[in-house]
Amino acid sequence: MAFLIVNGQTVPVAVDGASVDYELIGDRARAFDGTMRSTRRATKRNWKVKTAPMAVAAADQLTTSLLATPPITCSGDMLGGSVACDAEVTGVTFSPASGGLSRRAVEFTLHEV
């Protein structure tokens, strides 16, 4: 299986270009006596991804897939299966390439629905 597929498009993830954070849904606090009080309902994952530099057309196609109406289908070894996601594009990095062609790396966050 591919490392990451978003809306049917295989994403070329950069080396060291992926990480995951966990989001607590609910509340957690200490009571006056020091004991933990928690009303956790769920824990959701947020994956931060940066692609390898790619052709402008491929970067534009990926950006269009990411900005599609959520939830979008995300799958691959990075996610451990298929997950419904809400994508957030956080940046695009431009870099020159030989022959006068430019390349782009897309940075985005996938929020687990």
Backbone as a chain_set.jsonl record, in Angstrom:
{"seq": "MAFLIVNGQTVPVAVDGASVDYELIGDRARAFDGTMRSTRRATKRNWKVKTAPMAVAAADQLTTSLLATPPITCSGDMLGGSVACDAEVTGVTFSPASGGLSRRAVEFTLHEV", "coords": {"N": [[0.848, -1.174, 0.0], [0.431, 2.281, -0.607], [2.209, 5.04, 0.962], [0.744, 7.396, 1.592], [-2.463, 8.302, 0.568], [-4.671, 10.582, -0.781], [-7.927, 11.376, -1.405], [-7.865, 9.556, -3.56], [-5.464, 10.181, -4.798], [-2.057, 9.581, -4.923], [0.289, 10.692, -2.601], [3.414, 12.258, -2.652], [5.288, 12.06, -0.049], [7.659, 13.947, 1.76], [10.944, 13.049, 2.957], [11.085, 12.563, 6.378], [8.803, 14.133, 6.528], [6.347, 13.88, 7.784], [4.164, 13.816, 10.564], [2.375, 13.088, 13.629], [-0.141, 14.346, 15.794], [-2.038, 14.287, 18.816], [-5.368, 14.957, 19.71], [-7.28, 15.862, 22.416], [-10.626, 15.288, 23.097], [-12.837, 16.791, 25.016], [-12.486, 17.378, 28.538], [-9.863, 17.875, 30.9], [-8.643, 18.066, 34.112], [-7.161, 18.983, 37.275], [-8.462, 18.182, 40.442], [-9.213, 19.883, 43.581], [-7.973, 18.379, 45.581], [-5.931, 17.219, 44.205], [-6.386, 14.987, 42.623], [-7.005, 13.522, 39.393], [-9.422, 14.769, 37.185], [-11.442, 13.845, 34.606], [-13.187, 14.261, 31.572], [-13.044, 12.976, 29.153], [-14.088, 12.383, 25.878], [-13.262, 11.461, 23.44], [-10.32, 10.754, 21.48], [-8.653, 12.327, 18.954], [-6.76, 12.213, 15.884], [-4.258, 14.255, 14.343], [-2.573, 14.769, 11.453], [0.423, 16.097, 10.309], [1.765, 17.064, 7.278], [4.298, 17.246, 4.796], [5.02, 17.565, 1.435], [7.287, 16.097, -0.962], [9.261, 18.088, -3.238], [7.412, 18.801, -6.161], [6.03, 18.711, -9.532], [4.387, 21.629, -10.848], [1.755, 21.253, -11.844], [1.01, 18.821, -10.624], [1.144, 19.565, -7.927], [-0.864, 21.517, -7.86], [-3.069, 19.908, -8.454], [-3.105, 18.225, -6.218], [-3.581, 20.146, -4.208], [-6.158, 20.968, -4.946], [-7.534, 18.558, -4.465], [-7.215, 18.408, -1.696], [-8.655, 20.62, -0.845], [-11.24, 19.927, -1.333], [-14.74, 19.382, -0.616], [-15.211, 18.546, 2.731], [-16.09, 15.463, 4.49], [-12.979, 14.063, 3.361], [-11.529, 11.176, 1.764], [-8.882, 9.488, 3.181], [-6.022, 7.461, 3.109], [-3.605, 4.8, 3.589], [-0.297, 3.57, 4.492], [0.773, 5.306, 6.407], [-1.438, 6.181, 7.856], [-2.517, 3.863, 8.736], [-4.66, 2.576, 7.553], [-7.937, 3.269, 6.189], [-9.259, 6.508, 6.566], [-11.603, 9.02, 7.42], [-11.16, 12.389, 6.684], [-10.579, 15.892, 7.386], [-9.132, 18.288, 5.566], [-6.505, 20.73, 5.823], [-4.852, 23.155, 4.197], [-1.703, 24.432, 4.765], [0.491, 25.723, 3.734], [2.646, 26.53, 0.905], [5.647, 25.765, -0.65], [7.953, 27.208, -2.827], [10.288, 26.272, -5.313], [13.111, 26.574, -7.489], [13.843, 24.722, -10.493], [15.864, 22.729, -12.727], [16.145, 23.805, -16.154], [14.394, 25.919, -16.086], [11.919, 25.335, -15.027], [9.618, 25.408, -12.347], [9.18, 24.027, -9.046], [7.01, 22.706, -6.54], [6.327, 22.329, -3.054], [3.9, 21.078, -0.959], [2.349, 21.879, 2.077], [0.358, 20.528, 4.608], [-2.382, 19.771, 6.882], [-4.025, 16.953, 8.092], [-7.016, 16.415, 9.566], [-8.506, 14.153, 11.69], [-11.793, 12.994, 11.305]], "CA": [[0.0, 0.0, 0.0], [1.163, 3.552, -0.65], [2.386, 5.674, 2.265], [-0.398, 8.288, 1.807], [-3.36, 8.542, -0.564], [-5.711, 11.545, -0.431], [-8.939, 11.448, -2.467], [-7.438, 8.748, -4.692], [-4.194, 10.663, -5.349], [-0.89, 9.221, -4.123], [1.012, 11.896, -2.184], [4.841, 12.014, -2.438], [5.659, 12.671, 1.23], [9.091, 14.195, 1.914], [11.622, 12.329, 4.032], [10.806, 13.268, 7.643], [7.782, 15.131, 6.248], [5.05, 13.512, 8.339], [4.093, 13.628, 12.01], [1.007, 13.008, 14.127], [-0.445, 14.89, 17.109], [-3.305, 13.775, 19.328], [-6.235, 16.006, 20.236], [-8.222, 15.389, 23.418], [-11.971, 15.832, 22.983], [-13.368, 16.783, 26.37], [-11.778, 18.224, 29.488], [-9.058, 17.18, 31.907], [-8.132, 19.036, 35.086], [-6.928, 18.468, 38.624], [-9.371, 18.612, 41.499], [-8.537, 20.582, 44.668], [-7.129, 17.439, 46.336], [-4.854, 16.746, 43.334], [-6.774, 13.869, 41.768], [-7.334, 13.887, 38.007], [-10.832, 14.736, 36.797], [-11.425, 13.815, 33.151], [-14.436, 14.008, 30.852], [-12.613, 12.691, 27.781], [-15.07, 11.706, 25.036], [-12.547, 10.814, 22.342], [-9.015, 11.275, 21.111], [-8.565, 12.403, 17.494], [-5.404, 12.402, 15.373], [-3.989, 15.31, 13.361], [-1.324, 14.464, 10.773], [1.052, 17.206, 9.597], [2.453, 16.456, 6.143], [4.961, 18.081, 3.794], [5.349, 16.747, 0.281], [8.547, 16.326, -1.66], [9.009, 19.009, -4.351], [6.777, 18.151, -7.313], [5.657, 19.591, -10.635], [3.332, 22.591, -10.526], [0.448, 20.656, -12.134], [0.725, 17.825, -9.592], [0.89, 20.302, -6.686], [-2.195, 22.127, -7.99], [-4.064, 18.828, -8.375], [-3.165, 17.816, -4.815], [-4.237, 21.221, -3.47], [-7.589, 20.87, -5.268], [-8.056, 17.399, -3.733], [-7.239, 18.733, -0.269], [-9.666, 21.644, -0.586], [-12.57, 19.404, -1.66], [-15.69, 19.424, 0.498], [-14.94, 17.466, 3.686], [-14.844, 14.749, 4.724], [-12.322, 13.42, 2.229], [-11.004, 9.866, 2.101], [-7.43, 9.418, 3.308], [-5.614, 6.105, 3.442], [-2.196, 4.508, 3.391], [0.457, 3.016, 5.614], [0.955, 6.34, 7.42], [-2.655, 6.292, 8.655], [-2.897, 2.546, 9.222], [-5.918, 2.171, 6.945], [-8.727, 4.343, 5.594], [-9.765, 7.434, 7.579], [-12.273, 10.227, 6.931], [-10.359, 13.531, 7.128], [-10.837, 17.265, 6.985], [-7.785, 18.776, 5.263], [-6.207, 22.154, 5.959], [-3.598, 23.501, 3.531], [-1.043, 25.416, 5.614], [1.532, 26.454, 3.026], [3.259, 26.013, -0.321], [7.02, 26.222, -0.797], [8.353, 27.252, -4.229], [11.726, 26.083, -5.528], [13.45, 26.491, -8.908], [14.381, 23.446, -10.971], [16.62, 22.897, -13.969], [15.335, 24.044, -17.343], [13.468, 27.026, -15.881], [10.653, 24.884, -14.448], [9.594, 25.502, -10.892], [8.567, 22.908, -8.348], [6.317, 23.138, -5.323], [6.073, 21.395, -1.965], [2.661, 21.476, -0.291], [2.256, 21.539, 3.494], [-1.051, 20.469, 4.995], [-2.741, 18.994, 8.072], [-5.208, 16.121, 7.959], [-7.694, 16.283, 10.854], [-9.404, 12.998, 11.721], [-13.187, 13.381, 11.54]], "C": [[0.899, 1.246, 0.0], [1.238, 4.154, 0.756], [1.221, 6.595, 2.589], [-1.15, 8.488, 0.507], [-4.469, 9.468, -0.078], [-6.653, 11.687, -1.617], [-8.498, 10.717, -3.732], [-6.109, 9.149, -5.305], [-3.058, 10.286, -4.396], [-0.051, 10.466, -3.861], [2.49, 11.546, -1.97], [5.325, 12.746, -1.178], [7.176, 12.796, 1.311], [9.654, 13.319, 3.028], [11.489, 13.169, 5.306], [9.743, 14.345, 7.46], [6.418, 14.795, 6.81], [5.165, 13.325, 9.849], [2.634, 13.589, 12.43], [0.947, 13.622, 15.518], [-1.797, 14.322, 17.524], [-4.071, 14.901, 20.001], [-7.254, 15.386, 21.192], [-9.566, 16.077, 23.203], [-12.614, 15.685, 24.36], [-12.534, 17.692, 27.248], [-10.995, 17.351, 30.456], [-8.462, 18.243, 32.818], [-7.927, 18.344, 36.42], [-7.974, 19.045, 39.588], [-8.543, 19.27, 42.607], [-7.583, 19.66, 45.433], [-6.019, 16.825, 45.473], [-5.217, 15.569, 42.453], [-7.171, 14.381, 40.387], [-8.832, 13.742, 37.776], [-10.858, 14.844, 35.283], [-12.803, 13.513, 32.592], [-14.115, 13.741, 29.385], [-13.682, 11.884, 27.052], [-14.386, 10.919, 23.925], [-11.162, 11.42, 22.223], [-8.928, 11.212, 19.595], [-7.13, 12.692, 17.084], [-5.366, 13.533, 14.351], [-2.609, 15.027, 12.763], [-0.823, 15.71, 10.053], [1.945, 16.599, 8.525], [3.102, 17.538, 5.292], [5.37, 17.171, 2.649], [6.78, 17.006, -0.162], [8.256, 17.346, -2.767], [8.455, 18.252, -5.565], [6.405, 19.184, -8.359], [4.471, 20.464, -10.237], [1.947, 21.98, -10.74], [0.06, 19.641, -11.068], [0.416, 18.498, -8.264], [-0.486, 20.961, -6.715], [-3.294, 21.085, -7.873], [-4.22, 18.356, -6.932], [-3.891, 18.872, -3.985], [-5.743, 21.206, -3.711], [-8.226, 19.703, -4.524], [-8.192, 17.699, -2.248], [-8.343, 19.724, 0.077], [-11.078, 21.204, -0.953], [-13.449, 19.449, -0.406], [-15.442, 18.261, 1.45], [-16.203, 16.689, 4.023], [-14.304, 14.149, 3.433], [-11.746, 12.091, 2.702], [-9.484, 9.894, 2.082], [-7.075, 7.995, 3.709], [-4.121, 5.968, 3.234], [-1.543, 3.984, 4.643], [0.639, 4.033, 6.738], [-0.234, 6.395, 8.376], [-3.087, 4.955, 9.241], [-4.214, 2.049, 8.667], [-6.616, 3.37, 6.332], [-9.374, 5.18, 6.692], [-10.473, 8.591, 6.882], [-11.556, 11.433, 7.538], [-10.95, 14.852, 6.664], [-9.459, 17.89, 6.796], [-7.696, 20.288, 5.415], [-4.854, 22.408, 5.299], [-2.959, 24.632, 4.324], [0.061, 26.183, 4.906], [1.994, 25.749, 1.759], [4.649, 26.627, -0.41], [7.41, 26.128, -2.26], [9.851, 27.04, -4.326], [12.002, 25.982, -7.026], [13.99, 25.097, -9.246], [15.108, 23.69, -12.275], [15.679, 23.088, -15.153], [14.307, 25.145, -17.163], [12.121, 26.622, -15.313], [10.711, 25.019, -12.942], [8.902, 24.275, -10.312], [7.956, 23.445, -7.06], [6.225, 21.995, -4.327], [4.867, 21.928, -1.198], [2.705, 21.003, 1.163], [0.789, 21.577, 3.895], [-1.21, 19.637, 6.264], [-4.01, 18.248, 7.754], [-5.79, 15.937, 9.36], [-8.645, 15.097, 10.78], [-10.82, 13.45, 12.076], [-13.772, 12.575, 12.667]], "O": [[1.998, 1.23, 0.555], [0.436, 3.821, 1.628], [0.74, 6.6, 3.722], [-0.559, 8.802, -0.526], [-5.133, 9.178, 0.918], [-6.232, 12.073, -2.707], [-8.725, 11.196, -4.843], [-5.664, 8.508, -6.257], [-3.089, 10.626, -3.213], [0.278, 11.207, -4.787], [2.798, 10.64, -1.196], [5.721, 13.91, -1.242], [7.897, 11.859, 0.971], [8.927, 12.9, 3.929], [11.761, 14.37, 5.287], [9.768, 15.362, 8.153], [5.418, 15.36, 6.367], [6.135, 12.753, 10.347], [1.755, 14.007, 11.676], [1.861, 13.448, 16.323], [-2.6, 13.926, 16.679], [-3.509, 15.692, 20.759], [-8.003, 14.486, 20.809], [-9.637, 17.304, 23.135], [-12.898, 14.573, 24.805], [-11.942, 18.66, 26.77], [-11.407, 16.24, 30.789], [-7.85, 19.203, 32.351], [-8.453, 17.257, 36.661], [-8.311, 20.228, 39.542], [-7.313, 19.22, 42.576], [-6.519, 20.091, 45.878], [-5.25, 15.997, 45.96], [-4.418, 15.183, 41.6], [-7.614, 15.519, 40.232], [-9.433, 12.726, 38.125], [-10.356, 15.819, 34.723], [-13.501, 12.623, 33.077], [-14.814, 14.213, 28.488], [-14.127, 10.843, 27.533], [-14.857, 9.857, 23.518], [-10.875, 12.47, 22.799], [-9.111, 10.144, 19.011], [-6.375, 13.327, 17.821], [-6.316, 13.74, 13.596], [-1.603, 15.041, 13.472], [-1.559, 16.315, 9.273], [2.775, 15.736, 8.809], [2.532, 18.611, 5.091], [5.992, 16.13, 2.864], [7.397, 18.003, 0.215], [7.108, 17.459, -3.198], [8.97, 17.2, -5.942], [6.459, 20.387, -8.104], [3.656, 20.082, -9.397], [1.057, 22.167, -9.91], [-1.096, 19.599, -10.648], [-0.479, 18.056, -7.543], [-1.196, 20.962, -5.709], [-4.334, 21.341, -7.265], [-5.336, 18.114, -6.474], [-4.727, 18.531, -3.148], [-6.521, 21.411, -2.779], [-9.336, 19.833, -4.007], [-9.167, 17.295, -1.614], [-8.904, 19.672, 1.171], [-12.012, 22.005, -0.897], [-12.951, 19.542, 0.715], [-15.46, 17.106, 1.026], [-17.301, 17.22, 3.854], [-15.061, 13.778, 2.536], [-11.504, 11.901, 3.894], [-8.874, 10.277, 1.084], [-7.745, 7.393, 4.549], [-3.455, 6.892, 2.767], [-2.146, 3.952, 5.716], [0.656, 3.655, 7.909], [-0.059, 6.629, 9.572], [-3.926, 4.912, 10.14], [-4.833, 1.17, 9.266], [-5.978, 4.367, 5.994], [-9.963, 4.642, 7.63], [-9.993, 9.088, 5.864], [-11.365, 11.501, 8.752], [-11.708, 14.92, 5.696], [-8.698, 18.011, 7.755], [-8.656, 21.02, 5.174], [-3.826, 21.935, 5.784], [-3.583, 25.672, 4.538], [0.527, 27.199, 5.423], [1.77, 24.554, 1.565], [4.819, 27.838, -0.267], [7.223, 25.082, -2.881], [10.607, 27.57, -3.512], [11.221, 25.375, -7.759], [14.522, 24.396, -8.386], [14.974, 24.761, -12.867], [14.553, 22.592, -15.149], [13.424, 25.297, -18.008], [11.255, 27.477, -15.131], [11.75, 24.768, -12.332], [8.144, 23.584, -10.993], [8.343, 24.503, -6.563], [6.065, 20.836, -4.709], [4.829, 23.103, -0.833], [3.06, 19.857, 1.438], [0.066, 22.52, 3.574], [-0.307, 18.904, 6.667], [-4.961, 18.816, 7.217], [-5.138, 15.371, 10.237], [-9.501, 15.044, 9.897], [-11.018, 14.198, 13.033], [-14.939, 12.756, 13.015]]}, "num_chains": 1, "name": "protein.A"}
